[in-house]
């Protein structure tokens, strides 16, 4: 039997169940649609870690106030755009989050499928 804190075969036995995500994200992949949001933000790729942290905190604050139906999965920061993945019951809720947070939502698209290299197998 393994003891808490022991390391065996690449696994660390923890004393308590790990928390995998902040409270602004709760896994709900199978009951609601997933959306990709394109946000045009000039210079987004040049934002500092501190600035990105502030944007993330603002988003999480808005999400907490909106309730558990809308959830932020993750975002990709590029040169002049940020692409965000959210789970929500509808596009209107995505746009409401953007409005309340002061974020642009230039394009909101429902995800119809997710593919990766294993799709080819």
N, CA, C and O atoms as a Tinker XYZ file with bonds, in Angstrom:
   484  protein
     1  N      0.840000   -1.180000    0.000000    73     2
     2  CA     0.000000    0.000000    0.000000    64     1     3
     3  C      0.881000    1.238000    0.000000    63     2     4     5
     4  O      1.870000    1.297000    0.730000    81     3
     5  N      0.532000    2.224000   -0.810000    73     3     6
     6  CA     1.311000    3.453000   -0.878000    64     5     7
     7  C      0.878000    4.433000    0.203000    63     6     8     9
     8  O     -0.297000    4.510000    0.562000    81     7
     9  N      1.831000    5.164000    0.702000    73     7    10
    10  CA     1.577000    6.193000    1.697000    64     9    11
    11  C      1.418000    7.546000    1.001000    63    10    12    13
    12  O      1.983000    7.765000   -0.071000    81    11
    13  N      0.648000    8.454000    1.611000    73    11    14
    14  CA     0.502000    9.802000    1.075000    64    13    15
    15  C      1.874000   10.442000    0.951000    63    14    16    17
    16  O      2.701000   10.331000    1.855000    81    15
    17  N      2.113000   11.105000   -0.160000    73    15    18
    18  CA     3.376000   11.776000   -0.398000    64    17    19
    19  C      4.434000   10.907000   -1.038000    63    18    20    21
    20  O      5.479000   11.420000   -1.438000    81    19
    21  N      4.202000    9.598000   -1.152000    73    19    22
    22  CA     5.170000    8.705000   -1.774000    64    21    23
    23  C      5.157000    8.870000   -3.283000    63    22    24    25
    24  O      4.153000    9.276000   -3.869000    81    23
    25  N      6.273000    8.554000   -3.897000    73    23    26
    26  CA     6.402000    8.589000   -5.351000    64    25    27
    27  C      6.629000    7.166000   -5.824000    63    26    28    29
    28  O      7.594000    6.518000   -5.417000    81    27
    29  N      5.735000    6.672000   -6.689000    73    27    30
    30  CA     5.870000    5.320000   -7.236000    64    29    31
    31  C      5.531000    5.349000   -8.715000    63    30    32    33
    32  O      4.446000    5.794000   -9.093000    81    31
    33  N      6.435000    4.887000   -9.551000    73    31    34
    34  CA     6.192000    4.707000  -10.991000    64    33    35
    35  C      5.551000    5.934000  -11.631000    63    34    36    37
    36  O      4.574000    5.822000  -12.372000    81    35
    37  N      6.110000    7.097000  -11.339000    73    35    38
    38  CA     5.619000    8.314000  -11.990000    64    37    39
    39  C      4.362000    8.890000  -11.385000    63    38    40    41
    40  O      3.777000    9.815000  -11.948000    81    39
    41  N      3.928000    8.364000  -10.244000    73    39    42
    42  CA     2.704000    8.844000   -9.606000    64    41    43
    43  C      3.043000    9.320000   -8.203000    63    42    44    45
    44  O      3.727000    8.625000   -7.453000    81    43
    45  N      2.571000   10.484000   -7.858000    73    43    46
    46  CA     2.709000   10.981000   -6.492000    64    45    47
    47  C      1.371000   10.747000   -5.805000    63    46    48    49
    48  O      0.333000   11.180000   -6.306000    81    47
    49  N      1.384000   10.081000   -4.686000    73    47    50
    50  CA     0.165000    9.831000   -3.926000    64    49    51
    51  C     -0.101000   11.071000   -3.071000    63    50    52    53
    52  O      0.725000   11.445000   -2.238000    81    51
    53  N     -1.237000   11.695000   -3.277000    73    51    54
    54  CA    -1.560000   12.928000   -2.571000    64    53    55
    55  C     -2.415000   12.649000   -1.345000    63    54    56    57
    56  O     -3.127000   11.647000   -1.290000    81    55
    57  N     -2.341000   13.536000   -0.368000    73    55    58
    58  CA    -3.150000   13.405000    0.838000    64    57    59
    59  C     -4.616000   13.720000    0.558000    63    58    60    61
    60  O     -5.508000   13.133000    1.170000    81    59
    61  N     -4.858000   14.624000   -0.345000    73    59    62
    62  CA    -6.228000   14.994000   -0.672000    64    61    63
    63  C     -6.377000   15.079000   -2.176000    63    62    64    65
    64  O     -5.388000   15.172000   -2.903000    81    63
    65  N     -7.593000   15.047000   -2.631000    73    63    66
    66  CA    -7.854000   15.113000   -4.064000    64    65    67
    67  C     -7.376000   16.460000   -4.608000    63    66    68    69
    68  O     -7.688000   17.497000   -4.023000    81    67
    69  N     -6.627000   16.468000   -5.711000    73    67    70
    70  CA    -6.122000   17.729000   -6.243000    64    69    71
    71  C     -7.228000   18.568000   -6.838000    63    70    72    73
    72  O     -8.239000   18.048000   -7.310000    81    71
    73  N     -7.027000   19.869000   -6.809000    73    71    74
    74  CA    -7.944000   20.796000   -7.464000    64    73    75
    75  C     -7.335000   21.098000   -8.818000    63    74    76    77
    76  O     -6.247000   21.666000   -8.902000    81    75
    77  N     -8.036000   20.718000   -9.884000    73    75    78
    78  CA    -7.467000   20.829000  -11.211000    64    77    79
    79  C     -7.719000   22.159000  -11.880000    63    78    80    81
    80  O     -7.016000   22.498000  -12.833000    81    79
    81  N     -8.689000   22.925000  -11.425000    73    79    82
    82  CA    -9.044000   24.141000  -12.136000    64    81    83
    83  C     -9.544000   25.186000  -11.162000    63    82    84    85
    84  O    -10.068000   24.851000  -10.100000    81    83
    85  N     -9.384000   26.460000  -11.520000    73    83    86
    86  CA    -9.901000   27.523000  -10.661000    64    85    87
    87  C    -11.426000   27.485000  -10.627000    63    86    88    89
    88  O    -12.061000   26.836000  -11.457000    81    87
    89  N    -12.003000   28.191000   -9.655000    73    87    90
    90  CA   -13.453000   28.134000   -9.501000    64    89    91
    91  C    -14.217000   28.810000  -10.634000    63    90    92    93
    92  O    -15.447000   28.752000  -10.658000    81    91
    93  N    -13.530000   29.442000  -11.561000    73    91    94
    94  CA   -14.225000   30.032000  -12.713000    64    93    95
    95  C    -14.382000   29.010000  -13.831000    63    94    96    97
    96  O    -14.931000   29.324000  -14.887000    81    95
    97  N    -13.908000   27.797000  -13.608000    73    95    98
    98  CA   -14.019000   26.729000  -14.606000    64    97    99
    99  C    -14.429000   25.447000  -13.909000    63    98   100   101
   100  O    -13.744000   24.981000  -12.998000    81    99
   101  N    -15.522000   24.890000  -14.328000    73    99   102
   102  CA   -15.978000   23.613000  -13.792000    64   101   103
   103  C    -16.257000   22.715000  -14.982000    63   102   104   105
   104  O    -16.945000   23.120000  -15.919000    81   103
   105  N    -15.738000   21.515000  -14.954000    73   103   106
   106  CA   -15.874000   20.613000  -16.085000    64   105   107
   107  C    -17.328000   20.256000  -16.343000    63   106   108   109
   108  O    -18.002000   19.702000  -15.475000    81   107
   109  N    -17.806000   20.572000  -17.529000    73   107   110
   110  CA   -19.188000   20.302000  -17.916000    64   109   111
   111  C    -19.217000   20.098000  -19.420000    63   110   112   113
   112  O    -20.041000   20.689000  -20.118000    81   111
   113  N    -18.315000   19.259000  -19.918000    73   111   114
   114  CA   -18.093000   19.115000  -21.346000    64   113   115
   115  C    -19.232000   18.448000  -22.092000    63   114   116   117
   116  O    -19.370000   18.656000  -23.298000    81   115
   117  N    -20.045000   17.661000  -21.425000    73   115   118
   118  CA   -20.998000   16.823000  -22.132000    64   117   119
   119  C    -22.433000   17.319000  -22.067000    63   118   120   121
   120  O    -23.303000   16.737000  -22.716000    81   119
   121  N    -22.706000   18.350000  -21.324000    73   119   122
   122  CA   -24.084000   18.794000  -21.182000    64   121   123
   123  C    -24.375000   20.128000  -21.843000    63   122   124   125
   124  O    -25.544000   20.480000  -21.999000    81   123
   125  N    -23.375000   20.872000  -22.230000    73   123   126
   126  CA   -23.588000   22.170000  -22.861000    64   125   127
   127  C    -22.672000   22.348000  -24.058000    63   126   128   129
   128  O    -21.615000   21.723000  -24.141000    81   127
   129  N    -23.087000   23.209000  -24.989000    73   127   130
   130  CA   -22.246000   23.476000  -26.167000    64   129   131
   131  C    -20.936000   24.168000  -25.795000    63   130   132   133
   132  O    -20.841000   24.879000  -24.795000    81   131
   133  N    -19.948000   23.934000  -26.627000    73   131   134
   134  CA   -18.648000   24.591000  -26.494000    64   133   135
   135  C    -18.558000   25.642000  -27.587000    63   134   136   137
   136  O    -19.044000   25.429000  -28.698000    81   135
   137  N    -17.935000   26.781000  -27.276000    73   135   138
   138  CA   -17.805000   27.889000  -28.220000    64   137   139
   139  C    -16.356000   28.335000  -28.318000    63   138   140   141
   140  O    -15.594000   28.250000  -27.355000    81   139
   141  N    -15.986000   28.818000  -29.519000    73   139   142
   142  CA   -14.701000   29.480000  -29.720000    64   141   143
   143  C    -15.011000   30.946000  -29.976000    63   142   144   145
   144  O    -15.791000   31.284000  -30.867000    81   143
   145  N    -14.389000   31.814000  -29.180000    73   143   146
   146  CA   -14.603000   33.254000  -29.301000    64   145   147
   147  C    -13.325000   33.880000  -29.822000    63   146   148   149
   148  O    -12.241000   33.645000  -29.288000    81   147
   149  N    -13.461000   34.680000  -30.872000    73   147   150
   150  CA   -12.324000   35.422000  -31.420000    64   149   151
   151  C    -12.427000   36.855000  -30.912000    63   150   152   153
   152  O    -13.428000   37.534000  -31.140000    81   151
   153  N    -11.399000   37.302000  -30.233000    73   151   154
   154  CA   -11.361000   38.660000  -29.677000    64   153   155
   155  C    -10.224000   39.428000  -30.352000    63   154   156   157
   156  O     -9.055000   39.072000  -30.203000    81   155
   157  N    -10.561000   40.460000  -31.080000    73   155   158
   158  CA    -9.540000   41.305000  -31.719000    64   157   159
   159  C     -9.053000   42.319000  -30.701000    63   158   160   161
   160  O     -9.786000   43.224000  -30.302000    81   159
   161  N     -7.805000   42.152000  -30.289000    73   159   162
   162  CA    -7.189000   43.020000  -29.287000    64   161   163
   163  C     -5.800000   43.383000  -29.792000    63   162   164   165
   164  O     -4.861000   42.604000  -29.626000    81   163
   165  N     -5.655000   44.557000  -30.408000    73   163   166
   166  CA    -4.340000   44.949000  -30.918000    64   165   167
   167  C     -3.266000   44.839000  -29.836000    63   166   168   169
   168  O     -3.434000   45.340000  -28.724000    81   167
   169  N     -2.172000   44.182000  -30.176000    73   167   170
   170  CA    -1.057000   44.027000  -29.245000    64   169   171
   171  C     -1.266000   42.952000  -28.185000    63   170   172   173
   172  O     -0.510000   42.900000  -27.215000    81   171
   173  N     -2.267000   42.097000  -28.344000    73   171   174
   174  CA    -2.545000   41.072000  -27.334000    64   173   175
   175  C     -1.312000   40.223000  -27.036000    63   174   176   177
   176  O     -1.057000   39.876000  -25.883000    81   175
   177  N     -0.560000   39.894000  -28.059000    73   175   178
   178  CA     0.632000   39.070000  -27.878000    64   177   179
   179  C      1.749000   39.755000  -27.117000    63   178   180   181
   180  O      2.703000   39.103000  -26.692000    81   179
   181  N      1.642000   41.057000  -26.940000    73   179   182
   182  CA     2.660000   41.808000  -26.213000    64   181   183
   183  C      2.256000   42.092000  -24.763000    63   182   184   185
   184  O      3.008000   42.732000  -24.028000    81   183
   185  N      1.084000   41.625000  -24.349000    73   183   186
   186  CA     0.649000   41.848000  -22.972000    64   185   187
   187  C      1.577000   41.112000  -22.011000    63   186   188   189
   188  O      2.001000   39.988000  -22.279000    81   187
   189  N      1.885000   41.752000  -20.899000    73   187   190
   190  CA     2.762000   41.136000  -19.901000    64   189   191
   191  C      1.996000   40.065000  -19.128000    63   190   192   193
   192  O      0.769000   39.985000  -19.194000    81   191
   193  N      2.737000   39.257000  -18.406000    73   191   194
   194  CA     2.114000   38.230000  -17.567000    64   193   195
   195  C      1.173000   38.870000  -16.554000    63   194   196   197
   196  O      0.103000   38.332000  -16.267000    81   195
   197  N      1.563000   40.000000  -16.022000    73   195   198
   198  CA     0.731000   40.713000  -15.045000    64   197   199
   199  C     -0.558000   41.227000  -15.698000    63   198   200   201
   200  O     -1.628000   41.160000  -15.093000    81   199
   201  N     -0.459000   41.735000  -16.924000    73   199   202
   202  CA    -1.646000   42.200000  -17.631000    64   201   203
   203  C     -2.582000   41.033000  -17.963000    63   202   204   205
   204  O     -3.799000   41.155000  -17.826000    81   203
   205  N     -2.023000   39.917000  -18.395000    73   203   206
   206  CA    -2.836000   38.733000  -18.686000    64   205   207
   207  C     -3.507000   38.214000  -17.413000    63   206   208   209
   208  O     -4.650000   37.758000  -17.449000    81   207
   209  N     -2.802000   38.286000  -16.310000    73   207   210
   210  CA    -3.385000   37.888000  -15.029000    64   209   211
   211  C     -4.581000   38.777000  -14.701000    63   210   212   213
   212  O     -5.617000   38.280000  -14.260000    81   211
   213  N     -4.448000   40.077000  -14.912000    73   211   214
   214  CA    -5.543000   41.007000  -14.641000    64   213   215
   215  C     -6.763000   40.735000  -15.505000    63   214   216   217
   216  O     -7.894000   40.765000  -15.019000    81   215
   217  N     -6.532000   40.468000  -16.792000    73   215   218
   218  CA    -7.629000   40.138000  -17.707000    64   217   219
   219  C     -8.306000   38.849000  -17.241000    63   218   220   221
   220  O     -9.534000   38.754000  -17.236000    81   219
   221  N     -7.512000   37.870000  -16.856000    73   219   222
   222  CA    -8.053000   36.594000  -16.382000    64   221   223
   223  C     -8.877000   36.776000  -15.110000    63   222   224   225
   224  O     -9.942000   36.175000  -14.965000    81   223
   225  N     -8.386000   37.598000  -14.196000    73   223   226
   226  CA    -9.118000   37.854000  -12.957000    64   225   227
   227  C    -10.455000   38.539000  -13.235000    63   226   228   229
   228  O    -11.469000   38.202000  -12.623000    81   227
   229  N    -10.452000   39.497000  -14.157000    73   227   230
   230  CA   -11.693000   40.171000  -14.532000    64   229   231
   231  C    -12.685000   39.166000  -15.101000    63   230   232   233
   232  O    -13.860000   39.170000  -14.732000    81   231
   233  N    -12.216000   38.309000  -15.997000    73   231   234
   234  CA   -13.083000   37.308000  -16.596000    64   233   235
   235  C    -13.666000   36.384000  -15.530000    63   234   236   237
   236  O    -14.868000   36.120000  -15.532000    81   235
   237  N    -12.832000   35.895000  -14.625000    73   235   238
   238  CA   -13.302000   34.996000  -13.569000    64   237   239
   239  C    -14.300000   35.682000  -12.638000    63   238   240   241
   240  O    -15.267000   35.058000  -12.203000    81   239
   241  N    -14.074000   36.960000  -12.329000    73   239   242
   242  CA   -15.020000   37.706000  -11.492000    64   241   243
   243  C    -16.390000   37.775000  -12.154000    63   242   244   245
   244  O    -17.411000   37.555000  -11.504000    81   243
   245  N    -16.411000   38.082000  -13.452000    73   243   246
   246  CA   -17.679000   38.145000  -14.191000    64   245   247
   247  C    -18.340000   36.771000  -14.219000    63   246   248   249
   248  O    -19.549000   36.661000  -14.015000    81   247
   249  N    -17.564000   35.731000  -14.467000    73   247   250
   250  CA   -18.106000   34.373000  -14.512000    64   249   251
   251  C    -18.723000   33.969000  -13.176000    63   250   252   253
   252  O    -19.799000   33.372000  -13.146000    81   251
   253  N    -18.049000   34.290000  -12.074000    73   251   254
   254  CA   -18.589000   33.959000  -10.752000    64   253   255
   255  C    -19.948000   34.623000  -10.543000    63   254   256   257
   256  O    -20.860000   34.016000   -9.981000    81   255
   257  N    -20.081000   35.869000  -10.996000    73   255   258
   258  CA   -21.341000   36.592000  -10.834000    64   257   259
   259  C    -22.435000   36.079000  -11.768000    63   258   260   261
   260  O    -23.621000   36.208000  -11.465000    81   259
   261  N    -22.048000   35.505000  -12.887000    73   259   262
   262  CA   -23.027000   35.000000  -13.851000    64   261   263
   263  C    -23.540000   33.611000  -13.469000    63   262   264   265
   264  O    -24.613000   33.210000  -13.920000    81   263
   265  N    -22.812000   32.889000  -12.667000    73   263   266
   266  CA   -23.244000   31.557000  -12.254000    64   265   267
   267  C    -22.518000   30.453000  -12.986000    63   266   268   269
   268  O    -21.700000   30.717000  -13.867000    81   267
   269  N    -22.814000   29.208000  -12.623000    73   267   270
   270  CA   -22.047000   28.061000  -13.131000    64   269   271
   271  C    -22.378000   27.628000  -14.553000    63   270   272   273
   272  O    -21.705000   26.746000  -15.087000    81   271
   273  N    -23.379000   28.209000  -15.177000    73   271   274
   274  CA   -23.740000   27.758000  -16.524000    64   273   275
   275  C    -22.699000   28.102000  -17.577000    63   274   276   277
   276  O    -22.548000   27.375000  -18.558000    81   275
   277  N    -21.981000   29.202000  -17.386000    73   275   278
   278  CA   -20.950000   29.595000  -18.355000    64   277   279
   279  C    -19.588000   29.332000  -17.727000    63   278   280   281
   280  O    -19.335000   29.691000  -16.577000    81   279
   281  N    -18.712000   28.692000  -18.513000    73   279   282
   282  CA   -17.421000   28.283000  -17.995000    64   281   283
   283  C    -16.317000   28.554000  -19.015000    63   282   284   285
   284  O    -16.468000   28.283000  -20.206000    81   283
   285  N    -15.227000   29.084000  -18.528000    73   283   286
   286  CA   -14.057000   29.356000  -19.363000    64   285   287
   287  C    -13.152000   28.134000  -19.316000    63   286   288   289
   288  O    -12.775000   27.685000  -18.234000    81   287
   289  N    -12.801000   27.593000  -20.478000    73   287   290
   290  CA   -11.918000   26.434000  -20.542000    64   289   291
   291  C    -10.464000   26.889000  -20.633000    63   290   292   293
   292  O     -9.654000   26.545000  -19.772000    81   291
   293  N    -10.125000   27.658000  -21.668000    73   291   294
   294  CA    -8.788000   28.219000  -21.834000    64   293   295
   295  C     -8.796000   29.197000  -22.997000    63   294   296   297
   296  O     -9.787000   29.311000  -23.718000    81   295
   297  N     -7.679000   29.905000  -23.175000    73   295   298
   298  CA    -7.547000   30.879000  -24.262000    64   297   299
   299  C     -6.168000   30.777000  -24.890000    63   298   300   301
   300  O     -5.201000   30.362000  -24.250000    81   299
   301  N     -6.098000   31.165000  -26.159000    73   299   302
   302  CA    -4.838000   31.228000  -26.904000    64   301   303
   303  C     -4.578000   32.691000  -27.238000    63   302   304   305
   304  O     -5.411000   33.348000  -27.862000    81   303
   305  N     -3.437000   33.194000  -26.827000    73   303   306
   306  CA    -3.060000   34.580000  -27.089000    64   305   307
   307  C     -2.134000   34.599000  -28.294000    63   306   308   309
   308  O     -1.120000   33.902000  -28.318000    81   307
   309  N     -2.490000   35.411000  -29.304000    73   307   310
   310  CA    -1.665000   35.553000  -30.504000    64   309   311
   311  C     -1.325000   37.026000  -30.672000    63   310   312   313
   312  O     -1.598000   37.838000  -29.788000    81   311
   313  N     -0.736000   37.363000  -31.793000    73   311   314
   314  CA    -0.298000   38.742000  -32.033000    64   313   315
   315  C     -1.331000   39.805000  -31.711000    63   314   316   317
   316  O     -1.111000   40.636000  -30.830000    81   315
   317  N     -2.453000   39.790000  -32.412000    73   315   318
   318  CA    -3.482000   40.810000  -32.225000    64   317   319
   319  C     -4.849000   40.221000  -31.895000    63   318   320   321
   320  O     -5.867000   40.899000  -32.031000    81   319
   321  N     -4.874000   38.971000  -31.465000    73   319   322
   322  CA    -6.144000   38.327000  -31.145000    64   321   323
   323  C     -5.969000   37.375000  -29.972000    63   322   324   325
   324  O     -4.878000   36.877000  -29.693000    81   323
   325  N     -7.087000   37.144000  -29.300000    73   323   326
   326  CA    -7.154000   36.096000  -28.288000    64   325   327
   327  C     -8.315000   35.199000  -28.675000    63   326   328   329
   328  O     -9.420000   35.675000  -28.934000    81   327
   329  N     -8.060000   33.897000  -28.714000    73   327   330
   330  CA    -9.081000   32.905000  -29.041000    64   329   331
   331  C     -9.418000   32.172000  -27.738000    63   330   332   333
   332  O     -8.552000   31.554000  -27.117000    81   331
   333  N    -10.682000   32.252000  -27.341000    73   331   334
   334  CA   -11.113000   31.672000  -26.074000    64   333   335
   335  C    -12.069000   30.513000  -26.319000    63   334   336   337
   336  O    -12.868000   30.536000  -27.255000    81   335
   337  N    -11.975000   29.510000  -25.473000    73   335   338
   338  CA   -12.891000   28.376000  -25.523000    64   337   339
   339  C    -13.746000   28.435000  -24.255000    63   338   340   341
   340  O    -13.231000   28.466000  -23.138000    81   339
   341  N    -15.051000   28.448000  -24.459000    73   339   342
   342  CA   -16.008000   28.519000  -23.352000    64   341   343
   343  C    -17.062000   27.440000  -23.517000    63   342   344   345
   344  O    -17.301000   26.949000  -24.620000    81   343
   345  N    -17.684000   27.080000  -22.415000    73   343   346
   346  CA   -18.847000   26.212000  -22.408000    64   345   347
   347  C    -20.000000   27.045000  -21.874000    63   346   348   349
   348  O    -19.881000   27.677000  -20.824000    81   347
   349  N    -21.110000   27.048000  -22.590000    73   347   350
   350  CA   -22.265000   27.851000  -22.181000    64   349   351
   351  C    -23.521000   27.311000  -22.849000    63   350   352   353
   352  O    -23.430000   26.625000  -23.867000    81   351
   353  N    -24.688000   27.609000  -22.295000    73   351   354
   354  CA   -25.921000   27.105000  -22.894000    64   353   355
   355  C    -26.255000   27.738000  -24.235000    63   354   356   357
   356  O    -26.968000   27.143000  -25.043000    81   355
   357  N    -25.731000   28.970000  -24.481000    73   355   358
   358  CA   -26.054000   29.648000  -25.732000    64   357   359
   359  C    -25.080000   30.790000  -26.000000    63   358   360   361
   360  O    -24.322000   31.202000  -25.121000    81   359
   361  N    -25.115000   31.286000  -27.223000    73   359   362
   362  CA   -24.230000   32.379000  -27.642000    64   361   363
   363  C    -24.533000   33.671000  -26.899000    63   362   364   365
   364  O    -23.625000   34.458000  -26.632000    81   363
   365  N    -25.793000   33.899000  -26.563000    73   363   366
   366  CA   -26.161000   35.125000  -25.849000    64   365   367
   367  C    -25.415000   35.260000  -24.528000    63   366   368   369
   368  O    -25.005000   36.359000  -24.153000    81   367
   369  N    -25.239000   34.149000  -23.826000    73   367   370
   370  CA   -24.531000   34.187000  -22.551000    64   369   371
   371  C    -23.049000   34.502000  -22.767000    63   370   372   373
   372  O    -22.438000   35.199000  -21.957000    81   371
   373  N    -22.480000   33.997000  -23.845000    73   371   374
   374  CA   -21.084000   34.316000  -24.191000    64   373   375
   375  C    -20.949000   35.821000  -24.428000    63   374   376   377
   376  O    -20.021000   36.456000  -23.927000    81   375
   377  N    -21.867000   36.373000  -25.182000    73   375   378
   378  CA   -21.817000   37.816000  -25.488000    64   377   379
   379  C    -22.083000   38.656000  -24.240000    63   378   380   381
   380  O    -21.507000   39.735000  -24.095000    81   379
   381  N    -22.935000   38.188000  -23.345000    73   379   382
   382  CA   -23.186000   38.904000  -22.095000    64   381   383
   383  C    -21.911000   38.958000  -21.252000    63   382   384   385
   384  O    -21.591000   39.996000  -20.673000    81   383
   385  N    -21.187000   37.844000  -21.186000    73   383   386
   386  CA   -19.917000   37.815000  -20.456000    64   385   387
   387  C    -18.944000   38.841000  -21.044000    63   386   388   389
   388  O    -18.287000   39.573000  -20.303000    81   387
   389  N    -18.856000   38.891000  -22.364000    73   387   390
   390  CA   -17.949000   39.837000  -23.023000    64   389   391
   391  C    -18.343000   41.275000  -22.683000    63   390   392   393
   392  O    -17.489000   42.104000  -22.371000    81   391
   393  N    -19.635000   41.557000  -22.745000    73   391   394
   394  CA   -20.119000   42.916000  -22.449000    64   393   395
   395  C    -19.806000   43.296000  -21.000000    63   394   396   397
   396  O    -19.281000   44.378000  -20.738000    81   395
   397  N    -20.128000   42.410000  -20.069000    73   395   398
   398  CA   -19.907000   42.697000  -18.645000    64   397   399
   399  C    -18.427000   42.820000  -18.307000    63   398   400   401
   400  O    -18.053000   43.594000  -17.426000    81   399
   401  N    -17.582000   42.061000  -19.004000    73   399   402
   402  CA   -16.148000   42.094000  -18.733000    64   401   403
   403  C    -15.402000   43.168000  -19.502000    63   402   404   405
   404  O    -14.232000   43.439000  -19.228000    81   403
   405  N    -16.085000   43.786000  -20.473000    73   403   406
   406  CA   -15.424000   44.793000  -21.292000    64   405   407
   407  C    -14.509000   44.196000  -22.341000    63   406   408   409
   408  O    -13.565000   44.846000  -22.790000    81   407
   409  N    -14.787000   42.944000  -22.738000    73   407   410
   410  CA   -13.980000   42.253000  -23.740000    64   409   411
   411  C    -14.693000   42.278000  -25.082000    63   410   412   413
   412  O    -15.919000   42.183000  -25.121000    81   411
   413  N    -13.962000   42.403000  -26.181000    73   411   414
   414  CA   -14.618000   42.244000  -27.481000    64   413   415
   415  C    -14.951000   40.767000  -27.720000    63   414   416   417
   416  O    -14.267000   39.875000  -27.218000    81   415
   417  N    -15.989000   40.532000  -28.476000    73   415   418
   418  CA   -16.330000   39.179000  -28.933000    64   417   419
   419  C    -16.669000   39.332000  -30.404000    63   418   420   421
   420  O    -17.838000   39.329000  -30.788000    81   419
   421  N    -15.626000   39.468000  -31.229000    73   419   422
   422  CA   -15.805000   39.744000  -32.645000    64   421   423
   423  C    -16.455000   38.591000  -33.391000    63   422   424   425
   424  O    -17.166000   38.801000  -34.374000    81   423
   425  N    -16.214000   37.385000  -32.926000    73   423   426
   426  CA   -16.803000   36.205000  -33.549000    64   425   427
   427  C    -17.043000   35.168000  -32.459000    63   426   428   429
   428  O    -16.164000   34.899000  -31.640000    81   427
   429  N    -18.238000   34.591000  -32.457000    73   427   430
   430  CA   -18.580000   33.521000  -31.524000    64   429   431
   431  C    -19.101000   32.368000  -32.365000    63   430   432   433
   432  O    -20.114000   32.506000  -33.051000    81   431
   433  N    -18.425000   31.247000  -32.320000    73   431   434
   434  CA   -18.790000   30.085000  -33.130000    64   433   435
   435  C    -18.969000   28.858000  -32.245000    63   434   436   437
   436  O    -18.118000   28.559000  -31.407000    81   435
   437  N    -20.076000   28.152000  -32.434000    73   435   438
   438  CA   -20.298000   26.892000  -31.730000    64   437   439
   439  C    -19.386000   25.819000  -32.322000    63   438   440   441
   440  O    -19.227000   25.733000  -33.540000    81   439
   441  N    -18.802000   25.019000  -31.471000    73   439   442
   442  CA   -17.925000   23.932000  -31.904000    64   441   443
   443  C    -18.810000   22.739000  -32.265000    63   442   444   445
   444  O    -19.637000   22.305000  -31.463000    81   443
   445  N    -18.630000   22.216000  -33.472000    73   443   446
   446  CA   -19.424000   21.061000  -33.894000    64   445   447
   447  C    -18.676000   19.747000  -33.697000    63   446   448   449
   448  O    -19.299000   18.691000  -33.595000    81   447
   449  N    -17.346000   19.802000  -33.642000    73   447   450
   450  CA   -16.540000   18.602000  -33.418000    64   449   451
   451  C    -15.157000   19.020000  -32.972000    63   450   452   453
   452  O    -14.708000   20.128000  -33.266000    81   451
   453  N    -14.488000   18.142000  -32.268000    73   451   454
   454  CA   -13.097000   18.347000  -31.868000    64   453   455
   455  C    -12.305000   17.189000  -32.450000    63   454   456   457
   456  O    -12.645000   16.025000  -32.237000    81   455
   457  N    -11.243000   17.513000  -33.189000    73   455   458
   458  CA   -10.396000   16.479000  -33.772000    64   457   459
   459  C     -8.952000   16.686000  -33.330000    63   458   460   461
   460  O     -8.559000   17.787000  -32.943000    81   459
   461  N     -8.186000   15.637000  -33.390000    73   459   462
   462  CA    -6.769000   15.681000  -33.072000    64   461   463
   463  C     -6.096000   14.528000  -33.817000    63   462   464   465
   464  O     -6.776000   13.825000  -34.565000    81   463
   465  N     -4.802000   14.306000  -33.646000    73   463   466
   466  CA    -4.148000   13.234000  -34.393000    64   465   467
   467  C     -4.770000   11.855000  -34.195000    63   466   468   469
   468  O     -4.685000   11.007000  -35.084000    81   467
   469  N     -5.391000   11.621000  -33.050000    73   467   470
   470  CA    -5.999000   10.313000  -32.833000    64   469   471
   471  C     -7.247000   10.115000  -33.700000    63   470   472   473
   472  O     -7.695000    8.981000  -33.874000    81   471
   473  N     -7.805000   11.176000  -34.237000    73   471   474
   474  CA    -8.953000   11.071000  -35.132000    64   473   475
   475  C     -8.580000   10.281000  -36.397000    63   474   476   477
   476  O     -9.432000    9.627000  -36.998000    81   475
   477  N     -7.297000   10.349000  -36.795000    73   475   478
   478  CA    -6.830000    9.665000  -37.990000    64   477   479
   479  C     -6.668000    8.154000  -37.794000    63   478   480   481
   480  O     -6.499000    7.417000  -38.765000    81   479
   481  N     -6.718000    7.710000  -36.582000    73   479   482
   482  CA    -6.478000    6.279000  -36.300000    64   481   483
   483  C     -7.717000    5.445000  -36.532000    63   482   484
   484  O     -7.687000    4.229000  -36.342000    81   483
